[in-house]
Amino acid sequence: MMSIQNIKKGKWMLKTCCLIFIAITFSCKNYLDVVPDNIPTIDNAFAMRTEAEKYLYTCYSYMPRDGDVSSDPSILSGDEMWAFQNSVFPEFDHRMFNIARGFQAANQPIGDFHWDNLYRGLRDCNIFLENVTRVPDLTEQERKEWIAEVKFLKAYYHFYLVRMYGPVPLIKENLPIDADINTVRVSRDPADACFEYIVQLLDEAKDELPLAIGNPARMLGRITKPIVYAFKAKVLVTAASPLFNGNADMASLKNDDGTSLFNPTFSAAKWDAAAAACKVAIEVCHQAGNKLYTYSPAVSLFDLSDTTKTQLGIRNVFTERWNSEIIWANTQSTTGLIQRLSAAKVDHRYLDNPRVIGELSPTLKITEMFYSDKGVPTNEDRTWNPGNPTLRTSTTEDQLYIRKDYVTAAANFDREPRFYANLGFDGGIWYGQGAYDDAKPLSLYFVSGRKGQPNASNSSDGNSVTGYYIKKYPHFQNTQGSAVNDYTITNYPWPVMRLAQLYLLYAEAQNEVSGPSAEVHEYIDLVRERAGLRTVKFSWDTYSSSPTKYTTKDGMREIIRQEELIELAFEGQRFWDLRRWKTAIQEYNRKPIEGWDLQQSDPAFYYRRKVLFEQKFGLKDYFWPIRDGNILVNKKLKQNIGW
């Protein structure tokens, strides 16, 4: 079998399902001109196994490119990171960044190519399911697995649309060529019906697939049993979350026949189902061999400290291909560009290398989100006070995190390991990139970001716009060489789901069901232990100004949510989590986008907060607008509230 990384979109086009596609997307005119007669094409596509397999890969080819800065809204459309607002020499299409800046509109919605693309994908998935039974030389086991894979893809494409738009028209099967115009003009299905259909597809698929890929060299990226179970858990947690569970703010969104698209009544049963699905998914993933990743190389050139090993465990869980924690990685999403966009030029010998860009910049509010080294929020830690003085000089005790004798912000000291593993900052050590001996801390690379220093921000789209870098994306073995364009990148597929996320989803759901039980503590503490932190109980009892916080459902909910935001930072989760929790209005509006005063050389002036942008988020922004042109042609499609 060919690798999914080499998938080419199929050339088979079918008029039959274009009718439904016209009703939904209204962008088919050129598409319909491609193949005037579909019958021989479809017959050929399913005449033998090799051709049918190509069509299977066509169904996969519509997977959204996770981590693609130009198309994935979760990267640069929120408040997690910022970029150049007026890019002079753009390395990528900044259109998704325009959502973060408030430029979304219903006449030409930013990112609505996902609507078109995913409905095309659903069309091709239906074609495959309608015809795969005709393939003569396909074994029954393969046929079952291929059908299950495509049902999963149908579920995933519908789910992606629901996250973006809320209730959407469900495409359960393609319409016949002679369908009348009233049949083609479809309405939106209620949110509950959308989730029910997605779960139905997953239930039909989940037990027809293998626990693991049998031929990793050729088939990595194909859907497996753990992927389906884990994704079902995520779907049900989303369905149980406030955006879709008892959202009275959307009660007025109805179809012409009066059908409510959102059920305004809260259902505790949704959390019951979500918790049960998470627990089963964890068991299936364990059965498949998934476990939390820790850095323990078979061979190492250096006897690394525990500090560095913990750092590499946190970093490599995202960047090490197919490690034990990865449940699902998107092989159609390459990470070369995003590594370049987030890397700092820490090898100061080669500062003229244009391939190391560092434009993607964590905002100050995100840097403040990480815990103190006591494992509690900094605003709750009774021992942590970065405000007076605002500057500190690193000592030998700090030198594996911060360059010895370097003056930097006091807020960069005494933070949890994930702060240092995820973030690069002025004075911060950037382990790896060709320097690996942590027994010699002064040989390790570091960021030097004030004006006149090697990583100083400039106006030609180089280096950070806030003073912080995303250390999480670049693989620690990337190296910057002497040639102008020499930046060796260790590529990896974008992780879509990993075991730590599943643990935290279970903790979240179980807390909603029964409050802060022992199981809730067990799974959140497993994630914290890998991150180098003590248990929730120990940390809050010992250091928090709110020591009883974890004893209530509301308090534990707040703890779990912050744990999710920290553990999954920059992985494309915060954007969607703030929406499903229905907290985006508060999070976006409570603090502006800020960075340090980067044009200053004196640290006393450099470390002054500077407002880069004032974001405004309203009720309408929880969902994308449906393009006005689509609604003009199909008046049964009701526009989302506020657009």
Secondary structure, DSSP 4 states (H G I P E B T S, - for coil): ---GGG--------HHHHHHHHHHH---HHHHHH-S--HHHHHHHTSSHHHHHHHHHHHHTT---TT-TTT-HHHHSSSSEE--TT-SS-SS-THHHHHHTT---SSS-TTTHHHHHHHHHHHHHHHHHHHGGG-TT--HHHHHHHHHHHHHHHHHHHHHHHHHHSS----SSPPPTT--HHHHSPPPPPHHHHHHHHHHHHHHHTTSS-SS-S-HHHHTTS--HHHHHHHHHHHHHHHHSTTTSS-GGGTT-B-TT--BSS--S--HHHHHHHHHHHHHHHHHHHHTT--------SS-SS---HHHHHHHHHHHHHHSTT-TTEEEEETT---HHHHHHH----STT-TT-TT-----EE-HHHHTTS-BTTSS-TTTBTT---SSSSEEE--GGGTTTB-TT-EEEGGGSSB-HHHHHHEEEBTBB--BTTB--TTSGGGS-BB--STTSTT--BTTTBS-SSSEEE-SSS-TT-EE-SSTT-EE----PEEEEEHHHHHHHHHHHHHHHHSS-HHHHHHHHHHHHHTT---HHHHHHHHBSSTTGGGSHHHHHHHHHHHHHHHTTTTT-HHHHHHHTT-HHHHHHHS-EEEE-TT--SHHHHTSEEEEE-----GGGGSPPPPHHHHHH-TTSPPPTT-
